[in-house]
Amino acid sequence: MIPSALPRRTGAGFKPEHFAAIIAEPQPIGFFEVHAENYMGAGGPPHTQLGRLREDYALSVHGVGLSIGSMQPLDRAHLARLKTLCERYRPESFSEHLAWSTHDSVFLNDLLPLPYTQETLDRVADHIDEVQETLGRQMLLENPATYVLFSESTIEETAFLAEVARRTGCGLLLDVNNVFVAATNHNLDPGDYIARFPLEAVREIHLSGHSETVDELGAPLLIDSHDTPVKDPVWALYETVISRTGPVASLIEWDNDVPAWPVLRGEAAAAQRMLDAAARQRAA
């Protein structure tokens, strides 16, 4: 099984509107990340751009459609398309979400939460085993941003992720913004969550912005919207994480209201400064 092996630097989510600016000159970026489902066609401009980008940069492929937590079997056709994509570009990393998004033949355009039970754990582990065996590579599993909790859950999320990683050999993708969003929504301490997270299994970190509103009772409600710069509390949480892990491949996600390339590059540069400081701290 090919292990995940992204450079321990900062990266950015690739957007086609940034292509010309990116290839105009070398970029201070360790890697780019793309959504797998945007590149499952046979050819065309998406593959032309990605092929050119792959010549100069490490690549992370991030899936949003496998429905790892579904009660149904994995979609074999989707998995076959994913295998073709990974064989074509040989990415340094492949990741997916701890969520479900399918029911019967219906695809739901959302990443829906799961109850954390032994039954769910067994199903998720079996699905990850199937993905890794099919792709011949390690998969990273991302912690979710959640807005509801399940009364039937019997396992803490951090313990659930740790056991999935132990059973399957998958790595983990720690989305720090998701931690802050979910903890705020459920009136929990994000620092406590990080303290219990199996950081030794983390192979990639995601950073993004979120939007702020209130629920019907007037309580704060955060939405994982990926449409703003990274917020200060998320940066602070990120610094806590990398002070414990040392440098880890770290991605800036910005998927909605996408800014000009220099703005996104600036966010990645801010994360890189923090990574460099963490490396100096560990060296000292």
VMD Tcl script that draws the C-alpha trace (Angstrom):
set ca {
  {0.00 0.00 0.00}
  {1.46 3.36 -1.05}
  {1.58 5.66 2.00}
  {0.45 9.26 1.97}
  {3.55 11.40 1.42}
  {2.77 15.07 0.90}
  {5.61 17.53 1.56}
  {5.44 19.02 5.03}
  {4.65 22.44 3.64}
  {1.55 24.50 2.93}
  {-0.64 23.99 -0.12}
  {-3.71 25.50 -1.74}
  {-6.87 24.18 -3.28}
  {-6.55 24.56 -7.05}
  {-9.15 26.64 -8.88}
  {-9.13 26.87 -12.71}
  {-9.43 30.67 -12.62}
  {-6.00 30.76 -10.95}
  {-4.25 28.59 -13.54}
  {-2.70 31.37 -15.62}
  {-1.33 33.16 -12.55}
  {0.07 29.94 -11.08}
  {2.01 28.85 -14.16}
  {3.25 32.37 -14.95}
  {6.03 31.95 -12.36}
  {7.15 29.44 -9.70}
  {4.89 29.58 -6.65}
  {5.94 29.23 -2.98}
  {3.47 26.36 -2.61}
  {4.28 22.83 -1.50}
  {1.30 21.16 -3.18}
  {-2.10 21.68 -4.75}
  {-5.29 19.82 -3.89}
  {-8.20 19.05 -6.23}
  {-11.60 17.47 -5.73}
  {-11.60 14.03 -7.32}
  {-15.07 14.32 -8.80}
  {-14.06 17.33 -10.93}
  {-11.55 15.18 -12.84}
  {-13.42 11.96 -13.56}
  {-14.07 12.80 -17.21}
  {-11.76 11.43 -19.91}
  {-10.19 14.70 -21.01}
  {-10.79 18.36 -21.77}
  {-9.49 21.57 -20.15}
  {-9.61 20.24 -16.56}
  {-7.13 17.48 -17.38}
  {-5.00 19.78 -19.52}
  {-4.59 22.17 -16.60}
  {-4.08 19.49 -13.98}
  {-1.52 17.68 -16.10}
  {0.47 20.90 -16.48}
  {0.22 21.63 -12.77}
  {1.36 18.11 -11.88}
  {4.62 18.68 -13.75}
  {5.79 21.13 -11.09}
  {3.90 20.42 -7.86}
  {2.93 17.63 -5.50}
  {-0.75 16.71 -5.68}
  {-3.44 15.82 -3.18}
  {-6.72 14.32 -4.44}
  {-9.64 14.99 -2.08}
  {-12.83 12.99 -2.58}
  {-16.31 14.24 -1.72}
  {-18.51 11.52 -3.21}
  {-17.50 8.06 -1.92}
  {-20.03 8.16 0.92}
  {-17.71 6.26 3.27}
  {-20.32 6.20 6.03}
  {-23.23 4.96 3.92}
  {-25.18 1.89 5.02}
  {-25.09 0.76 1.38}
  {-22.11 -0.82 -0.36}
  {-19.67 1.58 -1.97}
  {-20.45 2.60 -5.54}
  {-18.10 0.35 -7.54}
  {-18.32 2.53 -10.66}
  {-17.34 5.62 -8.68}
  {-14.48 3.74 -7.04}
  {-13.27 2.54 -10.45}
  {-13.25 6.13 -11.76}
  {-11.30 7.17 -8.69}
  {-8.76 4.41 -9.29}
  {-8.31 5.56 -12.90}
  {-7.74 9.14 -11.72}
  {-5.15 8.10 -9.12}
  {-3.32 5.90 -11.62}
  {-3.26 8.78 -14.09}
  {-1.78 11.41 -11.77}
  {-0.09 9.36 -9.01}
  {-0.99 11.87 -6.26}
  {1.03 12.03 -3.07}
  {-2.20 11.77 -1.09}
  {-5.85 10.75 -1.35}
  {-8.44 11.70 1.28}
  {-12.17 11.44 1.94}
  {-14.71 12.52 4.56}
  {-16.20 10.77 7.55}
  {-19.74 11.27 6.22}
  {-22.42 9.81 3.98}
  {-24.05 11.33 0.89}
  {-26.01 8.60 -0.91}
  {-29.27 6.73 -0.44}
  {-30.35 4.05 -2.90}
  {-29.61 5.64 -6.29}
  {-29.86 9.22 -5.02}
  {-26.74 11.36 -4.52}
  {-27.22 14.07 -1.90}
  {-25.06 17.14 -2.45}
  {-23.97 17.30 1.18}
  {-21.67 15.59 3.67}
  {-24.07 14.21 6.26}
  {-23.15 13.20 9.82}
  {-23.09 9.74 11.39}
  {-23.94 8.28 14.78}
  {-20.76 6.99 16.41}
  {-21.63 3.41 17.28}
  {-19.87 0.06 16.93}
  {-22.03 -0.72 13.90}
  {-21.00 2.52 12.20}
  {-17.35 1.94 13.07}
  {-17.40 -1.56 11.56}
  {-19.06 -0.29 8.37}
  {-16.68 2.66 7.94}
  {-13.65 0.43 8.55}
  {-14.87 -2.10 5.99}
  {-15.40 0.64 3.40}
  {-11.96 2.12 4.01}
  {-10.40 -1.33 3.67}
  {-12.15 -1.68 0.30}
  {-10.99 1.74 -0.89}
  {-7.38 1.16 0.14}
  {-7.29 -2.32 -1.38}
  {-8.77 -1.05 -4.66}
  {-6.50 1.98 -4.94}
  {-3.41 0.27 -3.56}
  {-2.73 3.35 -1.46}
  {-3.36 4.74 2.00}
  {-6.46 6.88 2.42}
  {-6.77 9.81 4.81}
  {-10.07 10.26 6.66}
  {-11.25 13.78 7.53}
  {-13.09 14.74 10.71}
  {-16.44 16.39 9.96}
  {-17.98 19.78 10.66}
  {-21.26 18.90 12.40}
  {-24.43 20.75 13.32}
  {-26.31 17.98 15.16}
  {-25.36 15.19 17.56}
  {-26.94 11.72 17.78}
  {-28.38 10.47 21.05}
  {-27.48 6.90 20.04}
  {-23.75 7.67 19.76}
  {-21.72 5.59 22.21}
  {-18.18 6.49 21.07}
  {-16.48 9.89 21.19}
  {-15.55 11.20 17.75}
  {-11.84 11.31 18.55}
  {-11.90 7.73 19.84}
  {-13.89 6.67 16.78}
  {-11.28 8.16 14.43}
  {-8.42 6.65 16.42}
  {-9.95 3.16 16.23}
  {-10.69 3.44 12.50}
  {-7.06 4.43 11.88}
  {-5.79 1.59 14.07}
  {-7.97 -1.05 12.39}
  {-7.45 0.00 8.76}
  {-4.02 1.65 8.70}
  {-5.55 4.76 7.14}
  {-4.18 8.15 8.06}
  {-6.19 11.10 9.28}
  {-6.82 14.51 7.78}
  {-7.34 16.97 10.62}
  {-9.57 19.83 9.51}
  {-8.93 22.47 12.18}
  {-11.78 24.69 11.01}
  {-14.17 21.73 11.29}
  {-13.01 21.24 14.88}
  {-13.71 24.87 15.75}
  {-17.06 24.92 13.93}
  {-18.35 21.70 15.52}
  {-17.10 22.56 19.01}
  {-18.72 26.00 18.89}
  {-22.00 24.59 17.59}
  {-22.12 21.96 20.34}
  {-20.84 24.24 23.11}
  {-17.65 22.21 23.54}
  {-14.01 23.21 24.00}
  {-12.03 22.81 20.73}
  {-8.81 22.62 22.75}
  {-10.12 19.57 24.61}
  {-10.99 17.94 21.28}
  {-7.44 18.50 20.00}
  {-6.00 17.15 23.25}
  {-7.88 13.87 22.66}
  {-7.29 13.68 18.90}
  {-4.90 10.92 17.67}
  {-2.37 13.41 16.31}
  {0.15 10.67 15.59}
  {-2.06 9.53 12.68}
  {-2.40 13.00 11.08}
  {-0.85 13.24 7.60}
  {-2.56 16.43 6.40}
  {-4.27 19.48 7.92}
  {-7.01 21.62 6.39}
  {-7.59 25.30 7.15}
  {-10.50 27.37 5.88}
  {-12.94 30.12 6.73}
  {-16.43 29.84 8.17}
  {-19.51 32.02 8.38}
  {-21.27 33.04 11.59}
  {-24.99 33.20 12.27}
  {-27.40 32.21 15.06}
  {-29.85 29.36 15.41}
  {-33.58 29.64 16.15}
  {-32.81 30.10 19.86}
  {-30.28 32.85 19.28}
  {-27.25 30.68 20.04}
  {-24.12 31.01 17.88}
  {-24.13 28.79 14.78}
  {-21.06 28.43 12.60}
  {-21.19 27.15 9.02}
  {-18.22 25.49 7.34}
  {-18.59 27.72 4.29}
  {-15.04 27.94 2.87}
  {-15.73 31.50 1.70}
  {-13.59 33.73 3.93}
  {-10.01 33.98 5.18}
  {-9.07 31.70 8.06}
  {-10.39 33.21 11.29}
  {-8.10 34.09 14.22}
  {-9.38 31.37 16.60}
  {-8.73 28.75 13.91}
  {-5.19 30.05 13.39}
  {-4.64 29.82 17.15}
  {-5.92 26.25 17.22}
  {-3.67 25.40 14.27}
  {-0.64 26.74 16.15}
  {-1.54 24.48 19.07}
  {-1.74 21.47 16.78}
  {1.57 21.99 14.98}
  {3.36 22.80 18.26}
  {2.59 19.18 19.13}
  {2.99 17.51 15.75}
  {5.71 19.58 14.14}
  {5.31 20.54 10.46}
  {2.49 18.69 8.67}
  {1.24 19.25 5.10}
  {-1.34 22.02 5.55}
  {-3.91 23.13 2.98}
  {-5.82 26.38 2.61}
  {-9.35 25.60 1.36}
  {-11.34 28.41 -0.27}
  {-14.17 27.04 -2.40}
  {-16.82 29.79 -2.47}
  {-16.46 33.51 -3.25}
  {-12.97 32.56 -4.43}
  {-10.54 35.50 -4.30}
  {-7.72 36.38 -6.68}
  {-4.70 34.08 -6.54}
  {-2.47 36.48 -4.52}
  {-5.02 36.47 -1.69}
  {-5.10 32.67 -1.52}
  {-1.32 32.52 -1.82}
  {-1.09 34.98 1.07}
  {-3.15 32.68 3.30}
  {-0.83 29.79 2.42}
  {2.19 31.99 3.20}
  {0.74 32.80 6.64}
  {0.37 29.08 7.36}
  {3.92 28.45 6.12}
  {5.31 31.01 8.57}
  {3.60 29.14 11.39}
  {4.97 25.81 10.12}
  {8.47 27.26 9.96}
  {8.14 28.58 13.52}
  {6.98 25.15 14.72}
  {9.98 23.52 13.02}
  {12.37 25.98 14.70}
  {10.71 25.36 18.05}
  {11.14 21.60 17.73}
  {14.74 21.97 16.58}
  {15.50 24.07 19.65}
}
mol new
graphics top color blue
foreach p $ca { graphics top sphere $p radius 0.5 }
foreach p [lrange $ca 0 end-1] q [lrange $ca 1 end] { graphics top cylinder $p $q radius 0.2 }
display resetview
